[in-house]
Amino acid sequence: MNKALTAIALAGTLFLANCSTLGGGLPTQAQITAITAQAQSATQTACGFLPTAQTIGGIAASLFPNGAPIETMISTVASAICNALTTHAAVRGRAGVARFHGVPIHGHYVS
């Protein structure tokens, strides 16, 4: 169910601003998967963290309710995740999961 909601949120965000980029209409599952993989790669490169697809979809939907160019979306989501993780870690004694605009950030650090 969470994967379906993530796909719907990300598809809606992509549809609003990228109709011409994606060839019109709703993005396909393959396009959503590719964009999610690009955002995961950008985040991993930026701060060594591999977020889940649900995290990426939730943050993209919260940042871009009216859509955005794909490149902007990918880099902004990666930055938002890394900044939220850094801020969360900087607050000593803070328990729980880091969040961005109420979206929990799930995933794991990679080397």
Phi and psi in radians as a Rosetta constraint file:
Dihedral C 1 N 2 CA 2 C 2 CIRCULARHARMONIC -1.068 0.35
Dihedral N 2 CA 2 C 2 N 3 CIRCULARHARMONIC -0.688 0.35
Dihedral C 2 N 3 CA 3 C 3 CIRCULARHARMONIC -1.119 0.35
Dihedral N 3 CA 3 C 3 N 4 CIRCULARHARMONIC -0.685 0.35
Dihedral C 3 N 4 CA 4 C 4 CIRCULARHARMONIC -1.144 0.35
Dihedral N 4 CA 4 C 4 N 5 CIRCULARHARMONIC -0.749 0.35
Dihedral C 4 N 5 CA 5 C 5 CIRCULARHARMONIC -1.126 0.35
Dihedral N 5 CA 5 C 5 N 6 CIRCULARHARMONIC -0.690 0.35
Dihedral C 5 N 6 CA 6 C 6 CIRCULARHARMONIC -1.090 0.35
Dihedral N 6 CA 6 C 6 N 7 CIRCULARHARMONIC -0.814 0.35
Dihedral C 6 N 7 CA 7 C 7 CIRCULARHARMONIC -1.072 0.35
Dihedral N 7 CA 7 C 7 N 8 CIRCULARHARMONIC -0.711 0.35
Dihedral C 7 N 8 CA 8 C 8 CIRCULARHARMONIC -1.122 0.35
Dihedral N 8 CA 8 C 8 N 9 CIRCULARHARMONIC -0.784 0.35
Dihedral C 8 N 9 CA 9 C 9 CIRCULARHARMONIC -1.099 0.35
Dihedral N 9 CA 9 C 9 N 10 CIRCULARHARMONIC -0.807 0.35
Dihedral C 9 N 10 CA 10 C 10 CIRCULARHARMONIC -1.190 0.35
Dihedral N 10 CA 10 C 10 N 11 CIRCULARHARMONIC -0.689 0.35
Dihedral C 10 N 11 CA 11 C 11 CIRCULARHARMONIC -1.088 0.35
Dihedral N 11 CA 11 C 11 N 12 CIRCULARHARMONIC -0.761 0.35
Dihedral C 11 N 12 CA 12 C 12 CIRCULARHARMONIC -1.097 0.35
Dihedral N 12 CA 12 C 12 N 13 CIRCULARHARMONIC -0.737 0.35
Dihedral C 12 N 13 CA 13 C 13 CIRCULARHARMONIC -1.103 0.35
Dihedral N 13 CA 13 C 13 N 14 CIRCULARHARMONIC -0.785 0.35
Dihedral C 13 N 14 CA 14 C 14 CIRCULARHARMONIC -1.160 0.35
Dihedral N 14 CA 14 C 14 N 15 CIRCULARHARMONIC -0.685 0.35
Dihedral C 14 N 15 CA 15 C 15 CIRCULARHARMONIC -1.077 0.35
Dihedral N 15 CA 15 C 15 N 16 CIRCULARHARMONIC -0.720 0.35
Dihedral C 15 N 16 CA 16 C 16 CIRCULARHARMONIC -1.082 0.35
Dihedral N 16 CA 16 C 16 N 17 CIRCULARHARMONIC -0.672 0.35
Dihedral C 16 N 17 CA 17 C 17 CIRCULARHARMONIC -1.991 0.35
Dihedral N 17 CA 17 C 17 N 18 CIRCULARHARMONIC -0.128 0.35
Dihedral C 17 N 18 CA 18 C 18 CIRCULARHARMONIC -2.143 0.35
Dihedral N 18 CA 18 C 18 N 19 CIRCULARHARMONIC 0.466 0.35
Dihedral C 18 N 19 CA 19 C 19 CIRCULARHARMONIC -0.966 0.35
Dihedral N 19 CA 19 C 19 N 20 CIRCULARHARMONIC -0.818 0.35
Dihedral C 19 N 20 CA 20 C 20 CIRCULARHARMONIC -1.274 0.35
Dihedral N 20 CA 20 C 20 N 21 CIRCULARHARMONIC -0.620 0.35
Dihedral C 20 N 21 CA 21 C 21 CIRCULARHARMONIC -1.140 0.35
Dihedral N 21 CA 21 C 21 N 22 CIRCULARHARMONIC -0.708 0.35
Dihedral C 21 N 22 CA 22 C 22 CIRCULARHARMONIC -1.596 0.35
Dihedral N 22 CA 22 C 22 N 23 CIRCULARHARMONIC 0.106 0.35
Dihedral C 22 N 23 CA 23 C 23 CIRCULARHARMONIC 1.523 0.35
Dihedral N 23 CA 23 C 23 N 24 CIRCULARHARMONIC 0.266 0.35
Dihedral C 23 N 24 CA 24 C 24 CIRCULARHARMONIC 1.511 0.35
Dihedral N 24 CA 24 C 24 N 25 CIRCULARHARMONIC 2.627 0.35
Dihedral C 24 N 25 CA 25 C 25 CIRCULARHARMONIC 1.344 0.35
Dihedral N 25 CA 25 C 25 N 26 CIRCULARHARMONIC -3.053 0.35
Dihedral C 25 N 26 CA 26 C 26 CIRCULARHARMONIC -1.240 0.35
Dihedral N 26 CA 26 C 26 N 27 CIRCULARHARMONIC 2.556 0.35
Dihedral C 26 N 27 CA 27 C 27 CIRCULARHARMONIC -1.188 0.35
Dihedral N 27 CA 27 C 27 N 28 CIRCULARHARMONIC 2.621 0.35
Dihedral C 27 N 28 CA 28 C 28 CIRCULARHARMONIC -1.386 0.35
Dihedral N 28 CA 28 C 28 N 29 CIRCULARHARMONIC 2.908 0.35
Dihedral C 28 N 29 CA 29 C 29 CIRCULARHARMONIC -1.059 0.35
Dihedral N 29 CA 29 C 29 N 30 CIRCULARHARMONIC -0.641 0.35
Dihedral C 29 N 30 CA 30 C 30 CIRCULARHARMONIC -1.113 0.35
Dihedral N 30 CA 30 C 30 N 31 CIRCULARHARMONIC -0.704 0.35
Dihedral C 30 N 31 CA 31 C 31 CIRCULARHARMONIC -1.172 0.35
Dihedral N 31 CA 31 C 31 N 32 CIRCULARHARMONIC -0.724 0.35
Dihedral C 31 N 32 CA 32 C 32 CIRCULARHARMONIC -1.097 0.35
Dihedral N 32 CA 32 C 32 N 33 CIRCULARHARMONIC -0.754 0.35
Dihedral C 32 N 33 CA 33 C 33 CIRCULARHARMONIC -1.092 0.35
Dihedral N 33 CA 33 C 33 N 34 CIRCULARHARMONIC -0.747 0.35
Dihedral C 33 N 34 CA 34 C 34 CIRCULARHARMONIC -1.143 0.35
Dihedral N 34 CA 34 C 34 N 35 CIRCULARHARMONIC -0.748 0.35
Dihedral C 34 N 35 CA 35 C 35 CIRCULARHARMONIC -1.169 0.35
Dihedral N 35 CA 35 C 35 N 36 CIRCULARHARMONIC -0.687 0.35
Dihedral C 35 N 36 CA 36 C 36 CIRCULARHARMONIC -1.093 0.35
Dihedral N 36 CA 36 C 36 N 37 CIRCULARHARMONIC -0.765 0.35
Dihedral C 36 N 37 CA 37 C 37 CIRCULARHARMONIC -1.090 0.35
Dihedral N 37 CA 37 C 37 N 38 CIRCULARHARMONIC -0.674 0.35
Dihedral C 37 N 38 CA 38 C 38 CIRCULARHARMONIC -1.133 0.35
Dihedral N 38 CA 38 C 38 N 39 CIRCULARHARMONIC -0.727 0.35
Dihedral C 38 N 39 CA 39 C 39 CIRCULARHARMONIC -1.174 0.35
Dihedral N 39 CA 39 C 39 N 40 CIRCULARHARMONIC -0.669 0.35
Dihedral C 39 N 40 CA 40 C 40 CIRCULARHARMONIC -1.111 0.35
Dihedral N 40 CA 40 C 40 N 41 CIRCULARHARMONIC -0.764 0.35
Dihedral C 40 N 41 CA 41 C 41 CIRCULARHARMONIC -1.115 0.35
Dihedral N 41 CA 41 C 41 N 42 CIRCULARHARMONIC -0.741 0.35
Dihedral C 41 N 42 CA 42 C 42 CIRCULARHARMONIC -1.108 0.35
Dihedral N 42 CA 42 C 42 N 43 CIRCULARHARMONIC -0.704 0.35
Dihedral C 42 N 43 CA 43 C 43 CIRCULARHARMONIC -1.189 0.35
Dihedral N 43 CA 43 C 43 N 44 CIRCULARHARMONIC -0.751 0.35
Dihedral C 43 N 44 CA 44 C 44 CIRCULARHARMONIC -1.074 0.35
Dihedral N 44 CA 44 C 44 N 45 CIRCULARHARMONIC -0.712 0.35
Dihedral C 44 N 45 CA 45 C 45 CIRCULARHARMONIC -1.164 0.35
Dihedral N 45 CA 45 C 45 N 46 CIRCULARHARMONIC -0.717 0.35
Dihedral C 45 N 46 CA 46 C 46 CIRCULARHARMONIC -1.236 0.35
Dihedral N 46 CA 46 C 46 N 47 CIRCULARHARMONIC -0.715 0.35
Dihedral C 46 N 47 CA 47 C 47 CIRCULARHARMONIC -2.517 0.35
Dihedral N 47 CA 47 C 47 N 48 CIRCULARHARMONIC 0.227 0.35
Dihedral C 47 N 48 CA 48 C 48 CIRCULARHARMONIC 1.261 0.35
Dihedral N 48 CA 48 C 48 N 49 CIRCULARHARMONIC 0.394 0.35
Dihedral C 48 N 49 CA 49 C 49 CIRCULARHARMONIC -2.082 0.35
Dihedral N 49 CA 49 C 49 N 50 CIRCULARHARMONIC 2.318 0.35
Dihedral C 49 N 50 CA 50 C 50 CIRCULARHARMONIC -1.854 0.35
Dihedral N 50 CA 50 C 50 N 51 CIRCULARHARMONIC 1.761 0.35
Dihedral C 50 N 51 CA 51 C 51 CIRCULARHARMONIC -1.343 0.35
Dihedral N 51 CA 51 C 51 N 52 CIRCULARHARMONIC 2.745 0.35
Dihedral C 51 N 52 CA 52 C 52 CIRCULARHARMONIC -1.320 0.35
Dihedral N 52 CA 52 C 52 N 53 CIRCULARHARMONIC 2.849 0.35
Dihedral C 52 N 53 CA 53 C 53 CIRCULARHARMONIC -1.095 0.35
Dihedral N 53 CA 53 C 53 N 54 CIRCULARHARMONIC -0.631 0.35
Dihedral C 53 N 54 CA 54 C 54 CIRCULARHARMONIC -1.093 0.35
Dihedral N 54 CA 54 C 54 N 55 CIRCULARHARMONIC -0.701 0.35
Dihedral C 54 N 55 CA 55 C 55 CIRCULARHARMONIC -1.102 0.35
Dihedral N 55 CA 55 C 55 N 56 CIRCULARHARMONIC -0.808 0.35
Dihedral C 55 N 56 CA 56 C 56 CIRCULARHARMONIC -1.091 0.35
Dihedral N 56 CA 56 C 56 N 57 CIRCULARHARMONIC -0.809 0.35
Dihedral C 56 N 57 CA 57 C 57 CIRCULARHARMONIC -1.084 0.35
Dihedral N 57 CA 57 C 57 N 58 CIRCULARHARMONIC -0.747 0.35
Dihedral C 57 N 58 CA 58 C 58 CIRCULARHARMONIC -1.139 0.35
Dihedral N 58 CA 58 C 58 N 59 CIRCULARHARMONIC -0.747 0.35
Dihedral C 58 N 59 CA 59 C 59 CIRCULARHARMONIC -1.233 0.35
Dihedral N 59 CA 59 C 59 N 60 CIRCULARHARMONIC -0.730 0.35
Dihedral C 59 N 60 CA 60 C 60 CIRCULARHARMONIC -1.044 0.35
Dihedral N 60 CA 60 C 60 N 61 CIRCULARHARMONIC -0.745 0.35
Dihedral C 60 N 61 CA 61 C 61 CIRCULARHARMONIC -1.169 0.35
Dihedral N 61 CA 61 C 61 N 62 CIRCULARHARMONIC -0.611 0.35
Dihedral C 61 N 62 CA 62 C 62 CIRCULARHARMONIC -1.309 0.35
Dihedral N 62 CA 62 C 62 N 63 CIRCULARHARMONIC -0.590 0.35
Dihedral C 62 N 63 CA 63 C 63 CIRCULARHARMONIC -1.403 0.35
Dihedral N 63 CA 63 C 63 N 64 CIRCULARHARMONIC -0.599 0.35
Dihedral C 63 N 64 CA 64 C 64 CIRCULARHARMONIC -2.227 0.35
Dihedral N 64 CA 64 C 64 N 65 CIRCULARHARMONIC 1.130 0.35
Dihedral C 64 N 65 CA 65 C 65 CIRCULARHARMONIC -1.101 0.35
Dihedral N 65 CA 65 C 65 N 66 CIRCULARHARMONIC -0.364 0.35
Dihedral C 65 N 66 CA 66 C 66 CIRCULARHARMONIC -1.884 0.35
Dihedral N 66 CA 66 C 66 N 67 CIRCULARHARMONIC 0.221 0.35
Dihedral C 66 N 67 CA 67 C 67 CIRCULARHARMONIC 1.529 0.35
Dihedral N 67 CA 67 C 67 N 68 CIRCULARHARMONIC 2.970 0.35
Dihedral C 67 N 68 CA 68 C 68 CIRCULARHARMONIC -2.947 0.35
Dihedral N 68 CA 68 C 68 N 69 CIRCULARHARMONIC 2.811 0.35
Dihedral C 68 N 69 CA 69 C 69 CIRCULARHARMONIC -1.032 0.35
Dihedral N 69 CA 69 C 69 N 70 CIRCULARHARMONIC 2.513 0.35
Dihedral C 69 N 70 CA 70 C 70 CIRCULARHARMONIC -0.993 0.35
Dihedral N 70 CA 70 C 70 N 71 CIRCULARHARMONIC -0.777 0.35
Dihedral C 70 N 71 CA 71 C 71 CIRCULARHARMONIC -1.064 0.35
Dihedral N 71 CA 71 C 71 N 72 CIRCULARHARMONIC -0.729 0.35
Dihedral C 71 N 72 CA 72 C 72 CIRCULARHARMONIC -1.117 0.35
Dihedral N 72 CA 72 C 72 N 73 CIRCULARHARMONIC -0.774 0.35
Dihedral C 72 N 73 CA 73 C 73 CIRCULARHARMONIC -1.054 0.35
Dihedral N 73 CA 73 C 73 N 74 CIRCULARHARMONIC -0.804 0.35
Dihedral C 73 N 74 CA 74 C 74 CIRCULARHARMONIC -1.100 0.35
Dihedral N 74 CA 74 C 74 N 75 CIRCULARHARMONIC -0.873 0.35
Dihedral C 74 N 75 CA 75 C 75 CIRCULARHARMONIC -1.202 0.35
Dihedral N 75 CA 75 C 75 N 76 CIRCULARHARMONIC -0.639 0.35
Dihedral C 75 N 76 CA 76 C 76 CIRCULARHARMONIC -1.221 0.35
Dihedral N 76 CA 76 C 76 N 77 CIRCULARHARMONIC -0.711 0.35
Dihedral C 76 N 77 CA 77 C 77 CIRCULARHARMONIC -1.113 0.35
Dihedral N 77 CA 77 C 77 N 78 CIRCULARHARMONIC -0.768 0.35
Dihedral C 77 N 78 CA 78 C 78 CIRCULARHARMONIC -1.050 0.35
Dihedral N 78 CA 78 C 78 N 79 CIRCULARHARMONIC -0.791 0.35
Dihedral C 78 N 79 CA 79 C 79 CIRCULARHARMONIC -1.109 0.35
Dihedral N 79 CA 79 C 79 N 80 CIRCULARHARMONIC -0.731 0.35
Dihedral C 79 N 80 CA 80 C 80 CIRCULARHARMONIC -1.078 0.35
Dihedral N 80 CA 80 C 80 N 81 CIRCULARHARMONIC -0.752 0.35
Dihedral C 80 N 81 CA 81 C 81 CIRCULARHARMONIC -1.117 0.35
Dihedral N 81 CA 81 C 81 N 82 CIRCULARHARMONIC -0.862 0.35
Dihedral C 81 N 82 CA 82 C 82 CIRCULARHARMONIC -1.086 0.35
Dihedral N 82 CA 82 C 82 N 83 CIRCULARHARMONIC -0.745 0.35
Dihedral C 82 N 83 CA 83 C 83 CIRCULARHARMONIC -1.127 0.35
Dihedral N 83 CA 83 C 83 N 84 CIRCULARHARMONIC -0.714 0.35
Dihedral C 83 N 84 CA 84 C 84 CIRCULARHARMONIC -1.142 0.35
Dihedral N 84 CA 84 C 84 N 85 CIRCULARHARMONIC -0.691 0.35
Dihedral C 84 N 85 CA 85 C 85 CIRCULARHARMONIC -1.151 0.35
Dihedral N 85 CA 85 C 85 N 86 CIRCULARHARMONIC -0.730 0.35
Dihedral C 85 N 86 CA 86 C 86 CIRCULARHARMONIC -1.124 0.35
Dihedral N 86 CA 86 C 86 N 87 CIRCULARHARMONIC -0.791 0.35
Dihedral C 86 N 87 CA 87 C 87 CIRCULARHARMONIC -1.108 0.35
Dihedral N 87 CA 87 C 87 N 88 CIRCULARHARMONIC -0.762 0.35
Dihedral C 87 N 88 CA 88 C 88 CIRCULARHARMONIC -1.077 0.35
Dihedral N 88 CA 88 C 88 N 89 CIRCULARHARMONIC -0.765 0.35
Dihedral C 88 N 89 CA 89 C 89 CIRCULARHARMONIC -1.201 0.35
Dihedral N 89 CA 89 C 89 N 90 CIRCULARHARMONIC -0.514 0.35
Dihedral C 89 N 90 CA 90 C 90 CIRCULARHARMONIC -1.261 0.35
Dihedral N 90 CA 90 C 90 N 91 CIRCULARHARMONIC -0.410 0.35
Dihedral C 90 N 91 CA 91 C 91 CIRCULARHARMONIC -1.524 0.35
Dihedral N 91 CA 91 C 91 N 92 CIRCULARHARMONIC 1.753 0.35
Dihedral C 91 N 92 CA 92 C 92 CIRCULARHARMONIC -1.104 0.35
Dihedral N 92 CA 92 C 92 N 93 CIRCULARHARMONIC 2.434 0.35
Dihedral C 92 N 93 CA 93 C 93 CIRCULARHARMONIC 1.399 0.35
Dihedral N 93 CA 93 C 93 N 94 CIRCULARHARMONIC 0.060 0.35
Dihedral C 93 N 94 CA 94 C 94 CIRCULARHARMONIC -1.336 0.35
Dihedral N 94 CA 94 C 94 N 95 CIRCULARHARMONIC 2.118 0.35
Dihedral C 94 N 95 CA 95 C 95 CIRCULARHARMONIC -1.656 0.35
Dihedral N 95 CA 95 C 95 N 96 CIRCULARHARMONIC 2.830 0.35
Dihedral C 95 N 96 CA 96 C 96 CIRCULARHARMONIC 1.643 0.35
Dihedral N 96 CA 96 C 96 N 97 CIRCULARHARMONIC -2.930 0.35
Dihedral C 96 N 97 CA 97 C 97 CIRCULARHARMONIC -1.678 0.35
Dihedral N 97 CA 97 C 97 N 98 CIRCULARHARMONIC 2.447 0.35
Dihedral C 97 N 98 CA 98 C 98 CIRCULARHARMONIC -1.109 0.35
Dihedral N 98 CA 98 C 98 N 99 CIRCULARHARMONIC 2.612 0.35
Dihedral C 98 N 99 CA 99 C 99 CIRCULARHARMONIC -2.359 0.35
Dihedral N 99 CA 99 C 99 N 100 CIRCULARHARMONIC 2.699 0.35
Dihedral C 99 N 100 CA 100 C 100 CIRCULARHARMONIC -2.320 0.35
Dihedral N 100 CA 100 C 100 N 101 CIRCULARHARMONIC 2.069 0.35
Dihedral C 100 N 101 CA 101 C 101 CIRCULARHARMONIC 0.895 0.35
Dihedral N 101 CA 101 C 101 N 102 CIRCULARHARMONIC 0.658 0.35
Dihedral C 101 N 102 CA 102 C 102 CIRCULARHARMONIC 1.475 0.35
Dihedral N 102 CA 102 C 102 N 103 CIRCULARHARMONIC -0.118 0.35
Dihedral C 102 N 103 CA 103 C 103 CIRCULARHARMONIC -1.538 0.35
Dihedral N 103 CA 103 C 103 N 104 CIRCULARHARMONIC 2.101 0.35
Dihedral C 103 N 104 CA 104 C 104 CIRCULARHARMONIC -1.173 0.35
Dihedral N 104 CA 104 C 104 N 105 CIRCULARHARMONIC 2.450 0.35
Dihedral C 104 N 105 CA 105 C 105 CIRCULARHARMONIC -1.735 0.35
Dihedral N 105 CA 105 C 105 N 106 CIRCULARHARMONIC 1.914 0.35
Dihedral C 105 N 106 CA 106 C 106 CIRCULARHARMONIC -1.955 0.35
Dihedral N 106 CA 106 C 106 N 107 CIRCULARHARMONIC 2.588 0.35
Dihedral C 106 N 107 CA 107 C 107 CIRCULARHARMONIC 2.676 0.35
Dihedral N 107 CA 107 C 107 N 108 CIRCULARHARMONIC -2.742 0.35
Dihedral C 107 N 108 CA 108 C 108 CIRCULARHARMONIC -2.673 0.35
Dihedral N 108 CA 108 C 108 N 109 CIRCULARHARMONIC 2.723 0.35
Dihedral C 108 N 109 CA 109 C 109 CIRCULARHARMONIC -1.350 0.35
Dihedral N 109 CA 109 C 109 N 110 CIRCULARHARMONIC 2.510 0.35
Dihedral C 109 N 110 CA 110 C 110 CIRCULARHARMONIC -2.221 0.35
Dihedral N 110 CA 110 C 110 N 111 CIRCULARHARMONIC 2.729 0.35
